Amino acid sequence: MELGEEFAQLELVLDSATGGLTAYALDGEAERPVRLTQPAMALTITIPEVLAPISVDLQPVENPLTGEKAGDTSQFQAVVPELKGRRLFRGTVAIVTLRGQTFERVPFNVPARVVK
């Protein structure tokens, strides 16, 4: 999903076999990671056939190879059991701050790029 006019991007990747959902913060061209200082990334997810929206907190991913750690990472993830076996969902990112700019209530609609 685009944030601003090619300012930055958030990419969501779903592992439908496990329900694993990963968000990557990227630059406007989606070529380089952009590290975020926020402690988590809150999403509200709506799945067809499921009546109530689901609240999900994606947690920061530490990577010793890149030096990324909680509070300084471009990757956030969580396992969302309700997404297991799914390919379609939509939702909203509550708030994301990157490169000095804050974006609130960012909508997304996913047929996700599915791995596995």
Secondary structure, DSSP 4 states (H G I P E B T S, - for coil): -EETTTTEEEEEEEETTTTEEEEEEEETTS-SB--B--S-EEEEEE-TT--S-EEEEEEE--BTTTTBBTTBBSEEEEE-GGGTT--EEEEEEEEEEETTEEEEEEEEEEE-EEE-
